[in-house]
Each structure stands twice: as C-alpha cells, then as structure tokens.
Amino acid sequence: MCFLHLCLAWVGSTHKQRRRPTLHLSYLSALATRASTHDSPMPSARSLLAALALSLVFLALGVSAHVEMTNPPPRNSKYVKGATNIDYDNLSPLGPTRPFPCQGKSKGPIVATYQAGSSISVQLGGSATHDGGHCQFALSYDNGNTFVVLSTVKRECLRALGNSYTVPIPAGAPSGDAIASSSLARSTSGSPCTNHHNFRFPFRPSSPGTGSTPSETASTTKTAPT
C-alpha cells in the first residue's frame, strides 16, 4: 500500500470586520469526533497514528497509480502558475531526502482563497485509476503535527479520471495559518510511498460562499508573511 499526503496551507486575513470564532486545537478535537461519526477514518490510518505521533495520517495511492491532485495544485507542482521549482516526481515515497511532513518542501504560494463555511472543489487527474480507491480530506492548524478529517470518499474515489470532490470548510474556521490535507488510497497493492503538498489560503471574515482566486480578493484580504 502506498501513502500520499497532500497539504494545503491557509493564511489568515487581517481584515477588521467581525471575525468568526477562533479555531483552537480543542475545536479541532471536537471536529475530529464529529467527523469520525460522519466520515470514519480508514482503519490503517489509526495504526499509523501511534507510529508517526499524528492525530490522523491517511492512506494514499501508489506511484504506479499515476493519479494526483491537479486542483488545488500541490506544492512544487507543475500545475502551480508561475512555478519555477517544479517537482516532476511528486509521487515518490518519503525517505531521507523526502521527510515528513510535506517531503521537506518549503511553504508554497497562495493559490486560492476560501471563506469559512464554504467548500474546496478538489480535482483529481492522471493516467490510471487501478479499480478505484479512497480519498480523505483533513485540516491542521499546528503545521501538520495533527490533522482532523473533514470528508471521506470510500471505494469510488479513483474510478473515473478527472473526478471532482467537494470538501466543506467548517463555518467556525478562523483566519490564520493552517494546512489542508488531501490523501488518496488506491484499492490495489503497491510499494509504500508518501507525498506532501502545501498551499496557502487566506480566509475572509465575510459571509460563507465559494472559493475564489487570490486576485479576486486582493483588495480586501491581507496575508500574513511566510
């Protein structure tokens, strides 16, 4: 089985409008409990918890699956507009040169903007589906030390290329640094591998809505320094 971990980072807005409640780790724990009753984590994720000292670690597809997240684009991905340090081997396993978390890669640029209470439209693409698999999407506010599950798609995630999945963002999610994780597990066996990708998404303290690109909110959103 192969492990793939896709991280996305949120950066908060400094807009002075009234903000939504702050999302502390206690809220994340409650969210994890609620998520487990709605979208239960995969059993093998729990076994990884003790070994890696994480709240949640997720199964992912193997290198031979040739499927990856194309939108939002992964860290150092060829799908990031204007990217210069492109990693053409994003599906390589973790190891001495690709440590956890995020394969040791530095924080990426802001690639999209989302509001608390809205959702992320995740797009998967590639050349093979390997008879389907599982997807799991999660959130971390402590730089990837712990994650909570937001949504799980079982068995059918990799059935069709170009699959799009909607991942809800909690209405109480605040502005601030965070990492969103997208993980995949193929149904067929493969060599162990883990891949990490980070992005940055500034939340806007306004009414819930759909995600937008940074240029669409540049006039009202200020981002924290990297």
MARBA-3410 file (N, C-alpha, C, O; in Angstrom, 1 decimal):
226
0.9,-1.2,0.0,0.0,0.0,0.0,0.9,1.2,0.0,2.0,1.3,0.6 ~ 0.4,2.3,-0.7,1.2,3.4,-0.8,0.6,4.6,-0.2,-0.7,4.7,-0.2 ~ 1.3,5.5,0.4,0.8,6.6,1.2,1.1,8.0,0.5,2.2,8.3,0.2 ~ 0.0,8.8,0.4,0.2,10.1,-0.3,-0.6,11.1,0.6,-1.7,10.9,1.0 ~ 0.1,12.2,0.9,-0.4,13.2,1.9,-0.3,14.5,1.2,0.8,15.0,1.0
-1.4,15.1,0.9,-1.4,16.4,0.2,-1.8,17.5,1.2,-2.9,17.5,1.7 ~ -0.9,18.5,1.4,-1.2,19.5,2.4,-1.5,20.8,1.7,-0.9,21.2,0.7 ~ -2.4,21.6,2.3,-2.8,22.9,1.8,-2.7,23.9,3.0,-3.3,23.5,4.0 ~ -2.1,25.0,2.8,-2.0,25.9,4.0,-2.9,27.2,3.8,-3.0,27.8,2.8 ~ -3.6,27.5,4.9,-4.4,28.7,5.0,-3.6,29.8,5.7,-3.0,29.5,6.7
-3.7,31.0,5.2,-3.2,32.2,5.8,-4.3,33.1,6.1,-5.1,33.4,5.2 ~ -4.4,33.6,7.3,-5.5,34.4,7.7,-5.5,35.8,7.2,-4.5,36.4,6.8 ~ -6.7,36.4,7.2,-6.9,37.8,6.8,-6.7,38.7,8.0,-7.0,38.3,9.1 ~ -6.3,39.9,7.7,-6.1,40.9,8.8,-7.3,41.9,8.7,-7.2,43.0,9.3 ~ -8.3,41.6,7.9,-9.4,42.5,7.7,-10.1,42.7,9.1,-10.2,41.8,9.9
-10.5,44.0,9.4,-11.0,44.3,10.7,-12.5,44.1,10.9,-13.0,44.6,11.9 ~ -13.2,43.5,9.9,-14.6,43.2,10.2,-14.7,42.1,11.3,-13.6,41.5,11.7 ~ -15.9,41.9,11.8,-16.1,40.9,12.8,-15.7,39.5,12.3,-16.1,39.1,11.3 ~ -14.9,38.8,13.1,-14.4,37.5,12.7,-15.3,36.4,13.3,-16.0,36.6,14.2 ~ -15.1,35.3,12.6,-15.8,34.1,13.1,-15.0,33.5,14.3,-13.9,34.0,14.5
-15.6,32.6,15.1,-14.9,32.1,16.3,-13.5,31.5,15.9,-13.4,30.9,14.9 ~ -12.5,31.7,16.8,-11.2,31.1,16.6,-11.2,29.6,16.7,-11.9,29.1,17.6 ~ -10.5,29.0,15.8,-10.5,27.5,15.8,-9.2,27.1,16.5,-8.2,27.0,15.8 ~ -9.3,26.7,17.8,-8.2,26.3,18.5,-8.1,24.7,18.4,-9.0,24.1,17.8 ~ -7.1,24.1,19.0,-6.9,22.7,18.9,-8.1,22.0,19.6,-8.4,20.8,19.2
-8.7,22.6,20.6,-9.9,22.0,21.3,-11.0,21.9,20.3,-11.8,20.9,20.3 ~ -11.1,22.9,19.4,-12.2,22.8,18.4,-11.9,21.7,17.4,-12.7,21.0,16.9 ~ -10.6,21.6,17.1,-10.2,20.5,16.1,-10.5,19.1,16.7,-10.9,18.3,16.0 ~ -10.3,19.0,18.0,-10.6,17.7,18.6,-12.1,17.4,18.5,-12.5,16.3,18.2 ~ -12.9,18.4,18.8,-14.4,18.2,18.6,-14.7,18.0,17.2,-15.6,17.1,16.9
-14.1,18.6,16.3,-14.3,18.4,14.9,-14.0,17.0,14.5,-14.6,16.4,13.6 ~ -12.9,16.5,15.0,-12.4,15.2,14.7,-13.5,14.2,15.1,-13.7,13.2,14.4 ~ -14.0,14.4,16.3,-15.0,13.5,16.9,-16.3,13.5,16.0,-16.8,12.5,15.7 ~ -16.7,14.7,15.6,-17.9,14.8,14.7,-17.6,14.2,13.3,-18.5,13.5,12.8 ~ -16.4,14.4,12.8,-16.1,13.9,11.5,-16.0,12.3,11.5,-16.4,11.7,10.6
-15.6,11.8,12.7,-15.5,10.3,12.7,-16.8,9.7,12.7,-17.0,8.5,12.3 ~ -17.9,10.4,13.2,-19.2,9.8,13.2,-19.9,9.9,11.8,-20.8,9.2,11.5 ~ -19.4,10.9,11.0,-20.0,11.1,9.7,-19.2,10.5,8.6,-19.7,9.8,7.7 ~ -17.8,10.6,8.7,-16.9,10.1,7.7,-15.8,9.4,8.5,-14.8,10.0,8.8 ~ -15.9,8.1,8.8,-15.0,7.4,9.6,-13.6,7.3,8.9,-13.6,7.0,7.7
-12.5,7.5,9.7,-11.2,7.3,9.1,-10.9,5.9,8.7,-11.5,5.0,9.3 ~ -10.0,5.7,7.7,-9.7,4.3,7.3,-8.9,3.6,8.4,-8.1,4.3,9.1 ~ -9.2,2.3,8.7,-8.5,1.6,9.8,-7.0,1.8,9.8,-6.5,2.0,10.9 ~ -6.4,1.7,8.7,-4.9,1.7,8.7,-4.4,3.1,9.0,-3.3,3.2,9.5 ~ -5.2,4.1,8.9,-4.8,5.5,9.3,-4.6,5.5,10.8,-3.7,6.1,11.3
-5.5,4.8,11.6,-5.3,4.7,13.0,-4.1,4.0,13.4,-3.5,4.4,14.4 ~ -3.7,3.0,12.7,-2.5,2.3,13.1,-1.2,3.2,12.9,-0.2,3.0,13.6 ~ -1.3,4.1,11.9,-0.2,5.0,11.7,-0.1,6.1,12.7,1.0,6.7,12.9 ~ -1.2,6.3,13.4,-1.3,7.4,14.4,-0.2,7.2,15.5,0.6,8.2,15.7 ~ -0.1,6.0,16.1,0.9,5.8,17.1,2.3,5.8,16.6,3.2,6.4,17.2
2.5,5.3,15.4,3.9,5.2,14.8,4.4,6.6,14.5,5.6,6.8,14.7 ~ 3.6,7.5,14.0,4.0,8.7,13.5,3.7,9.9,14.4,4.0,11.0,14.1 ~ 3.0,9.6,15.5,2.6,10.6,16.5,1.8,11.7,15.9,2.1,12.9,16.2 ~ 0.9,11.4,15.1,0.0,12.4,14.4,-1.4,12.1,14.9,-1.7,11.0,15.3 ~ -2.3,13.1,14.8,-3.7,12.9,15.0,-4.3,11.9,14.0,-5.0,11.0,14.3
-4.0,12.2,12.7,-4.5,11.4,11.7,-3.5,11.4,10.5,-2.9,12.4,10.2 ~ -3.3,10.2,10.0,-2.5,10.0,8.8,-3.3,9.2,7.8,-4.0,8.3,8.2 ~ -3.2,9.5,6.6,-4.1,9.0,5.6,-3.4,8.1,4.5,-2.3,8.4,4.1 ~ -4.1,7.0,4.2,-3.7,6.2,3.1,-3.7,7.0,1.8,-4.4,7.9,1.6 ~ -2.8,6.5,0.8,-2.8,7.2,-0.4,-2.4,6.3,-1.6,-1.9,5.2,-1.3
-2.6,6.8,-2.8,-2.3,5.9,-3.9,-0.8,5.7,-4.2,0.0,6.6,-3.8 ~ -0.5,4.6,-4.9,0.9,4.3,-5.2,1.4,5.1,-6.4,0.6,5.7,-7.1 ~ 2.7,5.0,-6.6,3.3,5.6,-7.7,2.8,5.1,-9.0,2.6,5.9,-10.0 ~ 2.5,3.8,-9.1,2.0,3.2,-10.3,0.6,3.6,-10.6,0.1,3.3,-11.7 ~ -0.1,4.2,-9.7,-1.5,4.7,-10.0,-1.5,5.8,-10.9,-2.5,6.0,-11.7
-0.5,6.7,-10.9,-0.4,7.8,-11.8,-1.6,8.7,-11.7,-2.1,9.2,-12.7 ~ -2.0,9.0,-10.5,-3.2,9.9,-10.3,-2.7,10.9,-9.2,-2.1,10.5,-8.2 ~ -3.0,12.1,-9.4,-2.6,13.1,-8.4,-3.6,14.3,-8.4,-4.4,14.4,-9.3 ~ -3.6,15.1,-7.4,-4.4,16.2,-7.3,-3.9,17.3,-8.2,-2.8,17.7,-8.1 ~ -4.8,17.8,-9.1,-4.4,18.9,-10.0,-5.0,20.2,-9.6,-4.4,21.3,-10.0
-6.0,20.2,-8.8,-6.6,21.5,-8.3,-7.3,21.3,-7.0,-8.2,20.4,-6.9 ~ -6.9,22.0,-6.0,-5.8,23.0,-5.9,-4.4,22.3,-6.2,-4.3,21.1,-5.8 ~ -3.5,23.0,-6.8,-2.3,22.3,-7.2,-1.4,22.1,-6.0,-1.3,22.9,-5.1 ~ -0.7,20.9,-6.0,0.2,20.6,-4.9,1.4,21.5,-4.8,1.8,22.2,-5.8 ~ 2.1,21.5,-3.7,3.4,22.2,-3.5,4.4,21.8,-4.6,4.6,20.6,-4.8
5.0,22.7,-5.2,6.0,22.4,-6.2,5.5,21.7,-7.4,6.2,21.0,-8.1 ~ 4.2,21.8,-7.6,3.5,21.1,-8.7,3.7,21.9,-10.0,3.8,23.1,-10.0 ~ 3.6,21.1,-11.1,3.7,21.8,-12.4,2.4,22.5,-12.7,2.3,23.3,-13.6 ~ 1.3,22.3,-11.9,0.0,22.9,-12.0,0.0,24.3,-11.3,-1.0,25.0,-11.5 ~ 1.0,24.6,-10.6,1.1,26.0,-9.9,1.5,27.0,-10.9,2.6,26.9,-11.5
0.7,28.0,-11.2,1.0,29.0,-12.2,2.3,29.8,-11.8,2.5,30.2,-10.6 ~ 3.2,29.8,-12.7,4.5,30.6,-12.5,5.5,29.8,-11.6,6.5,30.4,-11.3 ~ 5.2,28.5,-11.4,6.1,27.7,-10.6,7.5,27.6,-11.3,7.5,27.3,-12.5 ~ 8.6,27.7,-10.5,9.9,27.5,-11.1,10.6,26.3,-10.6,11.4,25.7,-11.3 ~ 10.3,26.0,-9.3,11.0,24.8,-8.7,10.0,23.6,-8.8,9.5,23.2,-7.7
9.8,23.1,-10.0,8.8,22.1,-10.2,9.4,20.7,-9.8,10.5,20.3,-10.2 ~ 8.6,19.9,-9.1,8.9,18.5,-8.7,8.2,17.6,-9.7,7.0,17.5,-9.5 ~ 8.9,17.0,-10.6,8.2,16.1,-11.6,8.1,14.7,-11.0,7.6,13.8,-11.7 ~ 8.5,14.5,-9.8,8.4,13.2,-9.2,7.6,13.3,-7.9,8.0,12.7,-6.9 ~ 6.5,14.0,-7.9,5.7,14.2,-6.7,5.2,13.0,-6.0,4.8,13.0,-4.9
5.1,11.9,-6.8,4.5,10.6,-6.2,5.6,9.7,-5.6,5.3,8.6,-5.3 ~ 6.8,10.3,-5.4,7.9,9.5,-4.8,7.6,9.2,-3.3,6.9,10.0,-2.7 ~ 8.1,8.1,-2.8,7.9,7.8,-1.4,8.7,8.7,-0.4,9.7,9.3,-0.9 ~ 8.2,8.8,0.8,9.0,9.5,1.8,10.3,8.8,2.0,10.4,7.6,1.9 ~ 11.4,9.5,2.4,12.7,8.9,2.7,13.6,10.0,3.2,13.2,11.1,3.5
14.9,9.7,3.3,15.9,10.6,3.8,15.8,12.0,3.1,16.1,13.0,3.7 ~ 15.6,11.9,1.8,15.6,13.2,1.0,14.1,13.8,0.9,14.0,14.8,0.3 ~ 13.1,13.0,1.4,11.7,13.5,1.3,11.1,13.2,2.7,10.2,12.3,2.8 ~ 11.5,14.0,3.7,11.0,13.7,5.1,9.6,14.2,5.3,9.1,15.1,4.6 ~ 8.9,13.6,6.3,7.6,14.1,6.7,7.8,15.3,7.6,8.8,15.3,8.4
6.9,16.3,7.5,5.8,16.4,6.6,6.1,17.1,5.3,7.2,17.8,5.2 ~ 5.3,16.9,4.4,5.4,17.6,3.1,6.7,17.4,2.3,7.1,18.3,1.6 ~ 7.3,16.3,2.5,8.6,15.9,1.9,9.7,16.9,2.1,10.6,17.0,1.3 ~ 9.5,17.7,3.2,10.6,18.7,3.5,10.5,19.9,2.6,11.4,20.7,2.7 ~ 9.5,20.1,1.9,9.4,21.2,0.9,8.9,22.5,1.7,8.2,22.4,2.7
9.4,23.6,1.3,9.1,24.9,1.9,7.7,25.3,1.5,7.1,24.7,0.6 ~ 7.1,26.2,2.2,5.7,26.6,2.0,5.6,27.2,0.6,6.4,27.9,0.1 ~ 4.5,26.8,0.0,4.2,27.3,-1.4,3.4,28.6,-1.4,3.1,29.1,-0.3 ~ 3.2,29.1,-2.6,2.4,30.4,-2.7,1.0,30.2,-2.5,0.4,29.1,-2.4 ~ 0.3,31.3,-2.3,-1.2,31.3,-2.2,-1.8,31.0,-3.6,-1.5,31.6,-4.6
-2.5,29.9,-3.7,-3.1,29.5,-5.0,-4.6,29.7,-5.1,-5.2,29.6,-6.1 ~ -5.3,30.0,-3.9,-6.7,30.2,-3.9,-7.1,30.8,-2.6,-6.4,30.8,-1.7 ~ -8.3,31.4,-2.6,-8.9,32.0,-1.4,-10.2,31.4,-1.1,-11.0,31.2,-2.0 ~ -10.4,31.0,0.2,-11.7,30.4,0.6,-12.2,31.0,1.8,-11.4,31.5,2.7 ~ -13.5,31.1,2.0,-14.2,31.6,3.2,-14.6,30.5,4.1,-14.9,29.4,3.7
-14.5,30.8,5.4,-15.0,29.8,6.4,-16.5,29.5,6.0,-17.3,30.5,5.8 ~ -16.9,28.3,6.1,-18.3,27.9,5.8,-18.5,27.6,4.3,-19.6,27.2,3.9 ~ -17.5,27.8,3.5,-17.6,27.5,2.0,-17.0,26.1,1.8,-17.1,25.2,2.7 ~ -16.5,25.8,0.6,-16.0,24.5,0.3,-14.9,24.6,-0.7,-14.7,25.6,-1.4 ~ -14.1,23.5,-0.8,-13.0,23.4,-1.7,-13.4,22.4,-2.8,-13.8,21.3,-2.4
-13.3,22.7,-4.0,-13.5,21.8,-5.1,-12.2,21.2,-5.5,-11.3,21.8,-6.1 ~ -12.0,19.9,-5.1,-10.7,19.2,-5.4,-10.9,18.4,-6.7,-11.8,17.7,-6.9 ~ -9.9,18.6,-7.6,-9.9,17.9,-8.9,-8.7,16.9,-8.9,-7.6,17.2,-8.6 ~ -9.0,15.6,-9.3,-8.0,14.6,-9.5,-7.8,14.3,-10.9,-8.8,14.2,-11.7 ~ -6.6,14.0,-11.3,-6.3,13.7,-12.7,-5.2,12.7,-12.8,-4.4,12.6,-11.8
-5.0,12.1,-13.9,-3.9,11.1,-14.1,-4.1,10.2,-15.2,-5.0,10.4,-16.1 ~ -3.4,9.1,-15.3,-3.5,8.2,-16.4,-4.0,6.8,-16.0,-4.2,6.0,-16.9 ~ -4.3,6.5,-14.7,-4.8,5.2,-14.3,-5.5,5.3,-13.0,-5.2,6.1,-12.2 ~ -6.6,4.5,-12.9,-7.4,4.5,-11.7,-7.2,3.3,-10.8,-7.6,3.3,-9.6 ~ -6.7,2.2,-11.3,-6.5,1.0,-10.6,-7.7,0.5,-9.8,-7.6,0.2,-8.6
-8.8,0.5,-10.5,-10.0,-0.1,-9.9,-10.5,0.7,-8.7,-11.0,0.0,-7.8 ~ -10.4,1.9,-8.7,-10.9,2.8,-7.6,-10.0,2.8,-6.4,-9.0,2.2,-6.4 ~ -10.5,3.6,-5.4,-9.8,3.7,-4.2,-10.5,4.6,-3.2,-11.7,4.9,-3.4 ~ -9.8,5.2,-2.2,-10.4,6.0,-1.2,-9.7,7.4,-1.2,-8.5,7.5,-1.4 ~ -10.5,8.4,-0.8,-10.0,9.7,-0.6,-10.3,10.2,0.8,-11.4,9.9,1.3
-9.5,11.0,1.4,-9.8,11.6,2.7,-9.2,13.0,2.7,-8.0,13.2,2.3 ~ -9.9,14.0,3.2,-9.5,15.4,3.3,-9.5,15.8,4.7,-10.4,15.5,5.5 ~ -8.5,16.6,5.1,-8.3,16.9,6.5,-7.7,18.3,6.7,-7.3,18.9,5.7 ~ -7.7,18.8,7.9,-7.3,20.1,8.2,-6.3,20.1,9.5,-6.6,19.4,10.4 ~ -5.3,21.0,9.4,-4.3,21.1,10.5,-4.1,22.6,10.8,-3.8,23.4,9.9
-4.1,23.0,12.1,-3.7,24.3,12.5,-2.4,24.4,13.2,-2.0,25.4,13.7 ~ -1.7,23.3,13.3,-0.4,23.3,14.0,0.8,22.8,13.1,1.6,22.0,13.6 ~ 0.8,23.3,11.9,1.9,23.0,10.9,2.0,21.5,10.6,3.2,21.1,10.5 ~ 0.9,20.8,10.6,1.0,19.4,10.2,1.3,18.4,11.3,1.5,17.2,11.0 ~ 1.3,18.8,12.5,1.5,17.9,13.6,0.3,17.1,13.9,0.4,15.9,14.2
-0.9,17.6,13.8,-2.1,16.9,13.9,-3.1,17.3,12.8,-3.1,18.4,12.3 ~ -4.0,16.4,12.4,-5.0,16.6,11.4,-6.3,16.1,11.9,-6.4,15.2,12.7 ~ -7.4,16.7,11.4,-8.7,16.2,11.6,-9.4,16.0,10.3,-9.2,16.8,9.3 ~ -10.2,14.9,10.2,-10.9,14.6,8.9,-12.1,15.5,8.6,-12.9,15.7,9.5 ~ -12.1,16.1,7.4,-13.3,16.9,7.0,-14.2,16.1,6.2,-15.5,16.2,6.2
-13.7,15.2,5.3,-14.5,14.4,4.4,-13.8,13.2,3.9,-12.6,13.2,3.8 ~ -14.6,12.1,3.7,-14.0,10.8,3.2,-14.9,10.3,2.0,-16.1,10.3,2.1 ~ -14.2,9.9,1.0,-14.9,9.2,-0.2,-14.3,7.8,-0.2,-13.1,7.6,-0.5 ~ -15.2,6.8,0.0,-14.8,5.4,0.1,-15.0,4.7,-1.3,-16.0,4.8,-1.9 ~ -14.0,3.9,-1.6,-14.0,3.0,-2.7,-14.1,3.6,-4.1,-13.4,3.1,-5.0
-14.9,4.6,-4.3,-15.2,5.1,-5.7,-14.3,6.3,-6.0,-14.5,6.9,-7.1 ~ -13.4,6.7,-5.2,-12.7,8.0,-5.4,-11.9,8.0,-6.7,-11.9,9.0,-7.4 ~ -11.3,6.9,-7.1,-10.4,6.9,-8.3,-11.0,6.1,-9.5,-10.3,5.7,-10.4 ~ -12.3,5.9,-9.4,-13.0,5.2,-10.5,-12.9,5.8,-11.9,-12.7,5.2,-12.9 ~ -13.0,7.2,-11.9,-13.1,7.9,-13.1,-12.0,9.0,-13.1,-12.0,9.7,-12.1
-11.3,9.2,-14.1,-10.3,10.3,-14.2,-11.0,11.6,-14.2,-12.2,11.7,-14.7 ~ -10.4,12.6,-13.7,-11.0,13.9,-13.7,-12.0,14.1,-12.6,-12.8,15.0,-12.7 ~ -12.1,13.2,-11.6,-13.0,13.2,-10.6,-12.9,14.6,-9.8,-11.8,15.0,-9.6 ~ -14.0,15.1,-9.4,-14.1,16.3,-8.6,-14.8,16.1,-7.3,-15.9,15.5,-7.4 ~ -14.3,16.5,-6.2,-14.9,16.3,-4.9,-15.0,17.6,-4.2,-14.1,18.4,-4.2
-16.1,17.8,-3.5,-16.4,19.0,-2.7,-16.1,18.7,-1.3,-16.6,17.8,-0.7 ~ -15.2,19.5,-0.7,-14.7,19.4,0.7,-15.2,20.6,1.5,-14.8,21.7,1.2 ~ -16.1,20.4,2.5,-16.6,21.5,3.2,-15.6,22.1,4.2,-14.8,21.3,4.8 ~ -15.5,23.4,4.3,-14.7,24.1,5.3,-15.6,24.4,6.5,-16.7,25.0,6.3 ~ -15.2,24.1,7.7,-16.1,24.4,8.9,-16.4,25.9,9.0,-15.6,26.8,8.7
-17.7,26.2,9.3,-18.1,27.6,9.4,-17.4,28.4,10.5,-17.3,29.6,10.4 ~ -16.9,27.7,11.5,-16.1,28.3,12.5,-14.6,28.4,12.3,-13.9,28.9,13.2 ~ -14.2,28.0,11.1,-12.7,28.1,10.8,-12.3,29.6,10.8,-12.9,30.4,10.1 ~ -11.2,29.9,11.5,-10.8,31.3,11.6,-9.7,31.7,10.5,-9.3,30.8,9.8 ~ -9.4,32.9,10.5,-8.2,33.3,9.7,-7.0,32.9,10.5,-7.0,32.8,11.7
-6.0,32.5,9.8,-4.8,32.0,10.5,-4.1,30.9,9.6,-4.7,30.4,8.7 ~ -2.8,30.7,10.0,-2.1,29.6,9.3,-2.7,28.3,9.5,-3.0,27.9,10.7 ~ -2.9,27.5,8.5,-3.4,26.1,8.6,-3.0,25.3,7.4,-2.6,25.9,6.4 ~ -3.1,24.0,7.5,-2.8,23.1,6.4,-4.0,22.3,6.1,-4.5,21.6,7.0 ~ -4.4,22.2,4.8,-5.4,21.3,4.4,-4.8,20.1,3.7,-3.9,20.3,2.9
-5.2,18.9,4.1,-4.6,17.7,3.6,-5.5,16.9,2.7,-6.7,16.7,3.1 ~ -5.1,16.5,1.5,-5.9,15.6,0.7,-5.1,14.4,0.5,-4.0,14.4,0.0 ~ -5.7,13.2,0.8,-5.0,11.9,0.8,-5.8,10.9,0.0,-7.0,11.0,-0.1 ~ -5.1,10.0,-0.7,-5.7,9.1,-1.6,-5.2,7.7,-1.3,-4.0,7.5,-0.9 ~ -6.1,6.7,-1.4,-5.7,5.3,-1.2,-6.2,4.5,-2.3,-7.4,4.4,-2.5
-5.3,3.9,-3.1,-5.8,3.0,-4.2,-6.2,1.7,-3.7,-5.8,1.2,-2.6 ~ -7.1,1.0,-4.4,-7.6,-0.3,-3.9,-6.7,-1.4,-4.2,-6.8,-2.5,-3.5 ~ -5.7,-1.3,-5.1,-4.8,-2.3,-5.4,-3.5,-2.1,-4.6,-3.2,-1.0,-4.1 ~ -2.7,-3.1,-4.4,-1.4,-3.0,-3.6,-0.4,-2.3,-4.4,-0.4,-2.1,-5.6 ~ 0.7,-1.8,-3.7,1.8,-1.1,-4.3,2.9,-0.9,-3.3,2.7,-1.1,-2.1
4.0,-0.4,-3.7,5.1,-0.1,-2.8,4.8,1.1,-2.0,4.1,2.0,-2.4 ~ 5.3,1.1,-0.7,5.0,2.3,0.2,5.5,3.6,-0.4,6.7,3.6,-0.8 ~ 4.7,4.6,-0.3,5.2,5.9,-0.7,4.3,7.0,0.0,3.1,6.7,0.2 ~ 4.9,8.2,0.2,4.1,9.2,0.8,4.5,10.5,0.1,5.7,10.8,-0.1 ~ 3.6,11.4,-0.2,3.9,12.6,-0.8,3.1,13.7,-0.1,2.0,13.6,0.3
3.7,14.9,0.1,3.1,16.0,0.8,3.2,17.3,0.0,4.2,17.6,-0.7 ~ 2.1,18.0,0.0,2.0,19.2,-0.8,1.3,20.3,0.1,0.4,20.0,0.8 ~ 1.9,21.5,0.1,1.3,22.6,0.9,0.9,23.8,0.0,1.5,24.1,-1.0 ~ -0.2,24.4,0.5,-0.7,25.6,-0.2,-1.1,26.6,0.9,-1.0,26.3,2.1 ~ -1.4,27.8,0.4,-1.9,28.8,1.4,-3.2,29.4,0.9,-3.3,29.8,-0.3
-4.1,29.5,1.8,-5.5,30.0,1.5,-5.9,31.0,2.6,-6.1,30.6,3.7 ~ -5.9,32.3,2.3,-6.4,33.2,3.3,-7.9,33.2,3.5,-8.6,33.3,2.5 ~ -8.4,32.9,4.7,-9.8,33.0,4.9,-10.3,34.5,4.9,-9.5,35.4,5.4 ~ -11.5,34.8,4.5,-12.0,36.1,4.5,-13.1,36.1,5.6,-14.0,35.3,5.5 ~ -13.1,37.0,6.5,-14.2,37.1,7.6,-15.4,37.7,7.1,-15.9,38.7,7.6
-16.0,37.1,6.0,-17.3,37.6,5.5,-18.3,36.4,5.4,-18.0,35.3,5.9 ~ -19.4,36.6,4.8,-20.4,35.5,4.7,-19.9,34.4,3.9,-19.1,34.5,3.0 ~ -20.4,33.1,4.2,-19.9,31.9,3.5,-20.2,32.0,2.0,-21.2,32.6,1.6 ~ -19.3,31.4,1.3,-19.5,31.4,-0.2,-18.5,30.4,-0.8,-17.9,29.6,-0.1 ~ -18.4,30.5,-2.1,-17.5,29.6,-2.8,-16.1,30.2,-2.8,-15.8,31.4,-2.6
-15.1,29.3,-3.1,-13.7,29.8,-3.2,-13.5,30.6,-4.4,-14.2,30.6,-5.3 ~ -12.4,31.4,-4.3,-12.0,32.3,-5.4,-10.5,32.4,-5.5,-9.8,31.9,-4.6 ~ -10.0,32.9,-6.5,-8.6,33.1,-6.7,-8.1,34.3,-5.9,-8.9,35.2,-5.6 ~ -6.8,34.4,-5.6,-6.2,35.5,-4.8,-6.5,36.8,-5.5,-6.8,37.8,-4.8 ~ -6.5,36.9,-6.8,-6.7,38.2,-7.5,-8.1,38.7,-7.3,-8.3,39.9,-7.3
-9.0,37.8,-7.0,-10.4,38.3,-6.9,-10.6,38.9,-5.5,-11.7,39.5,-5.3 ~ -9.7,38.7,-4.5,-9.9,39.2,-3.2,-8.8,40.0,-2.7,-8.7,40.4,-1.5 ~ -7.9,40.4,-3.6,-6.7,41.1,-3.2,-7.0,42.4,-2.6,-6.2,42.9,-1.7 ~ -8.1,43.1,-3.0,-8.4,44.4,-2.5,-8.9,44.4,-1.0,-8.9,45.4,-0.4 ~ -9.4,43.2,-0.6,-10.0,43.1,0.8,-9.2,42.2,1.7,-9.6,42.1,2.9
-8.2,41.5,1.2,-7.6,40.5,2.0,-6.1,40.8,2.1,-5.4,41.0,1.1 ~ -5.6,40.8,3.3,-4.1,40.9,3.6,-3.6,39.6,4.1,-4.3,39.0,5.0 ~ -2.5,39.1,3.6,-2.0,37.8,4.1,-0.8,38.0,5.0,0.0,39.0,4.9 ~ -0.7,37.1,5.9,0.5,37.1,6.8,1.7,36.7,6.1,1.7,36.1,5.1 ~ 2.9,37.2,6.6,4.2,36.8,5.9,4.4,35.4,6.0,4.0,34.7,7.0
5.2,34.8,5.1,5.5,33.4,5.1,6.6,33.1,6.1,7.0,32.0,6.3
END
